Amino acid sequence: MPHGIRSSHAGHLVDTSVEVLAAVFTVRPDAAGRPRLHVLLWQRAREPDAGRWALPGGLVLPDEDVDASAARQLAEKVDLTRVTHLEQIGVFSDPDRMPDARVVATGFLGLVPLDADPQLPEDTAWHPVDDLPPTALDHGLIADRAHRRLQAKLSYTNIGFALAPATFTIGELRRVYATALGHDVDPTNLQRILSRRGMLEPTGSTAAPGPSGGRPAAMYRFTIGELRVTDPFAAFRPPADG
């Protein structure tokens, strides 16, 4: 049975169910080969909002908390065992968010690295965040909240580790940051900031030379593979005009 809460309102007992919903993001090329931020959605087969696209998740079981439930359902439903970061972003409790039922949702932000390619069911697909299909219920709102949380944390934490591949050039890392932030990032400034915070280290190897030749680019990796607040007052801002 799903985890539920029974409360009293105006003399009536109300059964409240608890669910988790995860907005899972990754950077991947679109049909034209351009890197874009994508979110994982599955197409609902039943009402409410049959045919619309939803965030993965489901009801919390009686013997688990919301964090364990989110991790379990991502692993079971969409085979996302390579989620490198998962955190709560808020509680969504509008009484009318689900028709004919009282369901409180805990929203999550999840991240998958650029070099991962998890197996997905037929009804599930990655969608560019700037070109979403019609979304179910309040799932578009939850995805937007998670996206804004990601953009904020890219400035003052090392959360980029969860989107980047295990090793990368500074140019590749710049594309990950720029894609997630929605504006360009200066690669020299990005390297300087992350190195100063102790978040980057060279691997001692270089990337394969490109078709035009030239000096091979140095490869780097993140020094820490878990979330750290590195500079609570920092912000990556769009480049100034002119």
N, C-alpha and C positions, 0 to 999 in steps of 0.2 A: 504494500500500500504506500502511496506517496506520503511524504512528510507534510502534515497539515497542522493548522492552529485553529482552535475554535474560540471565537470571541462573541461577546454579546453587544448588540447595538439596538437601542430602542426596544428592548424586550425580546429581540429575536437573536437566535444563535446563528452565527455566520461561520462556515467552514472556509478557512483560508489555506490554500496550497502554496508551496514554496518551490520555485524553479530557478535554474541557473541558465544564463545565456551568454555565450562567448563570442565576441568579435575578434576573430583571428586574422591577423594581417601578415602579408609577405610582400616582398618586392619581386616582381617577375616581369618578363617582357610581354608586351601586348602583341596583337597580330602583326603590327608593323615593326616589331623588334625593339620598341622603345620601352625602357623600364618604367613601370607604373606600380603604385601601391594597390594591392588587391585585398579584398576581404572574402572570407569563405562563407558561402550561403548554400542552403539546400531548399529545394522546391517542395512546398507543402502539398500533400496529396489529399488531405481532408480538411474540412472546415474546423475552425474559422480561417478565412482567407486562403482557401484551397487554390493552388496555382501560383500563389505569390512566394517570394523568396524569404527565407528565415535564417536567423542565426542558429548554429548548432547548440544544443542544450536539452534540458528536460527537467522533470520533477526530481526533487531531492528525496532520497530514500531515508527511512527512519533511522538507519544506523550510520549515517554519514553527515559531515558538515558540508557547507556550500563549496569550499575549496576542493575537498575530496570528490564531490559530485561533479564539479566542472572538469577535473582531470580525468575522471572515469569516463564521462560521457564523450569527451573529445577522443579518448583512446578507443572506445568501443564503437562509436558511431561513424567517425570519419578517419580512423587509423592515423591520428595525428600524434604519434609517439615522439615526434621531433619538435614539439612545442618547446621553445627554449625559454619562454617567460610567460607567466600567467599571474594576473593580479586582479583583485576586485576594483571596479570603478564606481560602484554606487548601487543603491537599491531603487527599484522602479516599482512604485506601489499605488499608482493611480487606480482607484476602485473600478474604473471603467476600461482598464487596459485590455481586459479579456471579456468578451461578451458572455453573459450568463454564468460567470464564475468569478471567484475572488482569488486571484493568483498574484503573489508578490514575487518579483524577479530580482535576483542579484546579478548584475552585469559584470562581465570580465573582459579584460584586454589580454589577448594572446598573441604571441609573435612566433613566426617560423622563419628560419634563416634562408637567405637567397639560394643556397645550394641544395636545399631540400626539395624533394618532389614526392610527397606522400601519396599513397594510393587513396582514391576517393570513390565513393559509391556513385552510381549513375545519376542519382538525383542531386548530386552535390558538385559545386564548381567554384572556382575563383572568379571574382568580379572586380573590375576597377572601381575604386571608391568614388571616383569622379564621374562614373557612368553606371550607377546601380540600376538594376531592374526594379519593378514594383515590389516593395518589401511588405512583409506581413506585420500587422498590429503595430507595435511601437519599436520594432526591431531596427528600423532606419535611425530612429532617435538614439538608440543604444549604440549602434555602430558609430554614429557621429560623435557621441560622447567619448567613446574609446579612442577614436582617431585624434580628437583634440588632446586627450591625455597623452597619447604617444608623442604628438608634436611638442608638447610642453616638456616632457621628460627627456627628449633628445637634447635639450639645451643644458639641463642641470644634473643629469645622471649619465651613466655609461650604457644606457639601454640599447644603444646601437649594436652592442655585441649580439643581441638576440635576433637582429635582422641580417647582419653581415655573415658571409661565409667564414669558415674557420680561419682561413688565411686570405689576404687580399692586398691589392695595391692601394695606395692612397686615392688614386683616381676611381677605383671601384667603390671604395668607402664613401667618397664624395657623392657618387651617384645614388647610393643607398640613402644617405642623409637628405640629399636634395629631393629625391622622390618622395620620401616620407613627410618632409617639411612642406613641400609644395613650392619651394623657391630654391634658387641656386645657392651653393655654398662654395666659398673659396677653398680649394684643396690645401693650400699652404697654411691658411688660418686654421682649418680643421685639424691638420696634423699637429700644428703648434699647440693648440688648446688641449687636445687629447693626450699628447705627449707630456705636456706640463702637468697634467693631472695624474700622470702615471698610469694611464689606461692603455697605451699602445707600446708595443715593443717590436723591433725587427726580428724576422725569423732567420735571417742570414742567407736567405735564398732570393732569387729574382724570378720575375714572371717570364714566360716564354716570349721571345721577341715578336713584335707585330709584323704585319706584311711590309711595312715601310722601313723596317730595321730600326736603327737607333739604339740608344742605351737601354738595356732591360730595366724595368721598374722594380724597385725593391718590394719585397713582400712583408706584410706586417700581420700581427694578430692582437686581439685584446688580451690584456694581462689577467683580467678577472671575468669569469663566466657567470656572475650573478649580479643582481642589481645593486648599485652603490650610488648614493648622492655625492656628486663630485664638486659641484659649485652651485649652491642654492640660489644664487642671484644672477646666474649666467643666462644668456639667450642668444640663439642663432637667429639673426634678423635678415630679412631680404636685403640684397645689395642695394645701395643708394643709387638713384637715377643719375645719369650723367657720367 
